[in-house]
């Protein structure tokens, strides 16, 4: 299906009022492009490998709205509707400009398709190997030279982006050193479930993952199915294990042999004291997603919370810190 994208150049200070006023015209679900820095609260909710690289805030914003033809609406009727909508939007912007600054206030139209949104991101995720493991998305073929490897079919999913290969590899390499057939594992910020699925395919007993994003439910379910992982060996909890007692209770206490967290150093700092509640004495805590220079912060936080540092590994600009809980 072709969609019409209506874009408005404006100021960040005018975003909210413009979105509110255009809602009355039937324009919903604005996509906002600006350079407003993330708040600390927003950062704490992002279980990702690295924060987005943003330019300095220049006070400018682009608001994008997507309009699709209605059922059985002819191209001619759709064009008439779009033309009227643009005229109404321009009139609304002119009204807003009488009492506040809105910047350029220009309106432009372009076309896009469903397949653009769904497939364009796939160009950034390709198969890669970690020792004897091949991680491959569904849209690529296994080459003959890789047939003897442990093959995992993992689709990251659009909600979780592509991930960073280095941080994932660091975690997998560490996991391979410590897992046993009796391992019970907790994966914080599981996303597509890749670390848990690797561990389960390598023979651990059980894994539990937590994530903030409900989109993880579908992504994990698909990846479990694609890798023939029994559903009873993995559980997913949606919620914040750092500060939600009900999530902590559901995760369970002092029961995990291994805890993994491939997230940000600034999130690992508040997470680590919580991990001590869930990990067994002598359990292994594997962290990654740590940009060069932040590994000291993570290691120091571990030491302050009863962990001894087992190793710090690196790959490119990324670091992984592994600790053992000694209490």
Secondary structure as UniProt FT lines:
FT   STRAND          2..11
FT   HELIX           12..14
FT   HELIX           15..23
FT   TURN            24..26
FT   STRAND          31..34
FT   HELIX           40..44
FT   STRAND          60..68
FT   TURN            71..72
FT   HELIX           75..97
FT   TURN            98..99
FT   TURN            103..104
FT   STRAND          106..113
FT   HELIX           114..119
FT   HELIX           120..124
FT   STRAND          128..130
FT   TURN            131..132
FT   STRAND          133..136
FT   TURN            138..139
FT   HELIX           144..146
FT   TURN            147..148
FT   STRAND          150..153
FT   HELIX           158..160
FT   HELIX           165..178
FT   TURN            181..182
FT   STRAND          184..188
FT   TURN            191..192
FT   HELIX           194..201
FT   TURN            202..203
FT   STRAND          206..211
FT   HELIX           215..226
FT   TURN            227..228
FT   HELIX           231..233
FT   STRAND          234..238
FT   TURN            241..243
FT   HELIX           245..251
FT   STRAND          256..262
FT   HELIX           265..278
FT   STRAND          279..291
FT   TURN            292..293
FT   HELIX           295..304
FT   TURN            305..306
FT   STRAND          307..315
FT   TURN            316..317
FT   STRAND          318..325
//
